[in-house]
């Protein structure tokens, strides 16, 4: 009987130890991620390169519009290669951005629209 109680107590301490190690790993991961993100944000603010837009053509194939100083360059990115496509001037990029339409809805409005649709479908059934 005493051996069973000791085994149960030992198992409890092992479980608590594993939970403590898990929490420590989570905290270390959280602060490491914040540190790396902070460094990348600083690099992005002081850098001369900016990704203006990314367009997915297919899985693992993208077109990216990149601002490099005062120039805009379109590149094609595939799994194992990056290719130069063309260079655009600032007027062409501004014209494209003006013609683009934005819905203007917030995420909350879009999400509520989906929940309303799912509720209506449930009522119909």
Buried (B, 14 or more C-beta within 10 A) or exposed (E): EEEEEEEEEEEEEEEEEEEEEEEEEEEEEEEEEEEEEEEEEEEEEEEEEEEBBEEEEEEEEBBBBBBEEEEBBBBBBEEEEEEEEEEBEEEEBEEBEEEEEEEEEEEEEEEEEEEEEEEEEEEEE
